[in-house]
């Protein structure tokens, strides 16, 4: 995604939830925007190594509450995040009544935590999510980096 588009996304995210810190470092958008949403977006951010599952679980709840409060017009549906061991990630689903769906995939590794935020039109979202999740299931780490399964277990405990 061009830097200008990524900057616009950061600005819009900041306007939607001004108390949340955005740390998006990369994004990917399709060549033509779908009719009912500006982009199909996959945004990638890297969290600090010291992000604990407990802090992350608390942050997700706070972010969901802040977004729902700031933008009640979106009529957000935000089911509880869950651990998907096949993907090796915490999955946070959501959608709006205005035709946009999203999922965040938070992948803890031995070197840090990677977050992928995916936004797409609700129509066709299942196909998009399936394609992304199939890719995540095939993800292979190199150079001594490994999935941090203990982090996922601790998140499960912290989110109960």
MOZI-V390736 format. One record per backbone hydrogen bond with DSSP energy under -1.0 kcal/mol. CO is the residue of the C=O (numbers start at 0). NH is the residue of the N-H. If there is no record, write none. Layout:
co:CO nh:NH
co:CO nh:NH
This chain:
co:1 nh:5
co:2 nh:6
co:3 nh:7
co:4 nh:8
co:5 nh:9
co:6 nh:10
co:7 nh:11
co:8 nh:12
co:9 nh:13
co:10 nh:14
co:11 nh:15
co:12 nh:16
co:16 nh:19
co:25 nh:43
co:27 nh:41
co:40 nh:118
co:41 nh:27
co:42 nh:116
co:43 nh:24
co:43 nh:25
co:44 nh:114
co:46 nh:112
co:47 nh:50
co:51 nh:55
co:52 nh:56
co:53 nh:57
co:54 nh:58
co:55 nh:59
co:56 nh:60
co:57 nh:61
co:58 nh:62
co:59 nh:63
co:60 nh:64
co:61 nh:65
co:62 nh:66
co:63 nh:67
co:64 nh:68
co:65 nh:69
co:66 nh:70
co:70 nh:73
co:71 nh:74
co:73 nh:96
co:76 nh:94
co:81 nh:90
co:83 nh:87
co:83 nh:88
co:88 nh:83
co:89 nh:105
co:90 nh:81
co:91 nh:103
co:93 nh:101
co:94 nh:76
co:98 nh:121
co:99 nh:95
co:100 nh:119
co:101 nh:93
co:102 nh:117
co:103 nh:91
co:104 nh:115
co:105 nh:89
co:106 nh:113
co:107 nh:147
co:111 nh:108
co:112 nh:46
co:113 nh:106
co:114 nh:44
co:115 nh:104
co:116 nh:42
co:117 nh:102
co:118 nh:40
co:119 nh:100
co:121 nh:124
co:123 nh:127
co:124 nh:128
co:125 nh:129
co:126 nh:130
co:127 nh:131
co:128 nh:132
co:129 nh:133
co:130 nh:134
co:131 nh:135
co:132 nh:136
co:135 nh:138
co:141 nh:144
co:145 nh:109
co:146 nh:148
co:147 nh:151
co:148 nh:152
co:149 nh:153
co:150 nh:154
co:151 nh:155
co:152 nh:156
co:153 nh:157
co:154 nh:158
